[in-house]
Amino acid sequence: MELTTEILALRPYLFTIAYNMLGVVEEAEDVVQDSYLKWIAVDKVNTPKAYLGRVVVNQSINRLHELQKARENYVGLWLPEPYITLDPDPSPTVEYGMLFLLERLNPQERAVFILRESFSEEYDAIADITGLSAENCRQLLHRGHEKIGRNKVTRQVDPEKQSAFTHAFLIALHNQDRSELEKLLRTDIELYSDGGGKRAVAFKPLFGFDKVLKFLLGVTQLPESTADQFDVKPAFVNGRPAALICRRSNGELDSMQYITMSNDEISQLLFMRNPDKLNVRQTLKFP
């Protein structure tokens, strides 16, 4: 069948499903492209959105099995590729911190979770897309919540507050202000960082204020981390406020900093330093 305007308009919906399933932008784009090739090859479809959604979910599940095997040899901790924009692009529906937590789910649990929690699909629709029964979908969603932790699936923080806390954290870190950091960070703060074996990071997750603070202050005291070598630029990751740290000498994007919050404190720090995952969808310009 032909790729009509109506069918092509489904691309953002399909991409969002694929990206939230895979956590890799290029892989998601490939899945969507393959779904359109399958569309061209069929003769008749009664419900295009459901058909293409099913194709994308199935291809994503298959691809996720392959990617998970490949990630067994990944150097250090693997974080999803952040969808970085300089404007609040609403396309990726799963908040970045939650996208990281979805790594705890198997592919079918992940598909059901995304369709239900991100798109508010009814269980009958999810069943149609996944090929499972509605009751099985309910069970998978329940299991997914249990794996993630029900207290983790919370309402999103106001973007202005998230932006303000991100800025306050970076200022306090720059000033090595322990008392201010104690106010901002939870005592059970978690830190996750991904360098892909190409840039220095904490090789394993860090838990607790003292361990996290020791690591952060150690980083700021390295010769390469002197403040006059970097610019911090506000940005958005999966449509939510974040910060980009760029080298002033050449404008190179060094890292992405993302926070998650709980009860007006920072509960999680996510650092992306793997250059292969730092793709910005607009040109960065600094004064």
Steps between C-alpha positions, in 0.01 A plus 500: 500500500602860456661720764227762515518822700281336764739207538813717506336713772523196729881518498533695832268248672693204361839652574397572858402138556821370344728743685338428836535129431864511389658807659702565184393767252655355184364153573154649552520685169600176325204315653258768378652491154463120491138530610427721201665250268267232638206735447589539132509121465147430634181518294238611750488616863184602684665688788833652386602640839447168679670306222810721488510518881500120513779479241713752693444326834583157360811623321608689812457190716711295259763771476507548877590135550797552266606827663488355849742227395735758351483712816644214703839607362443873551776673692364634828139588570259529206255792496243564227593750232345831610275675249666842528340816361540871566122538502249289698424250224213292641557191283665254745223436751707319763699723735873421479534375857204268445642386166810387690283307749322324215823307443386281790208370293498227239395606148131403533467670839664807354263512203191472720633757746571756226167455324303523824693762697617721215210481256218401738397225261213275611594141578306372198702731276826392665398139449436568132839668458703244696312183405445419868171466687367801689532311829861411421568867431359592842726244663805623310430859602463397863828308479668799337391730781633255755840481328534875467357578842160661525644799683716570193198548272408846620363819355753708313655798674415846370753578222594837650580336833704228330693764307560707813628200697727397212652848494531517879671160509758597238573831676544327836724238341710767329540680833562169682234615746435196715231663712301600190542157346369346822185709456456400136586129506315224682702300749430191286596675174585273206753581228524322165747594227577369152829562322489202267865431574591821316480756782564476873195435719410310814528144375221378728188665646560702816251504787478732799593864555856445624607276211335719239642820645852354520482406133355835388753710692779279372392568142489878553857496630646330193718727282271442202197616698600858571196726472643734238522214252127430487170663416169371630202529268139424592341234284225239503530124526190308396314830523612574859756758626863390512845653456774460241863552595715610207869572462551871448808454282322322215131479595521120531218348703671332795205369699130516579369540855147392589334490840189333638328634809295377793345716773689814396837324505718352228467123524699395193785637287545371146820595315549419133857536374510240223561718190311251281180579693532878519309601191329839511216568257589865453831678447663609824613861501689665783602863535 
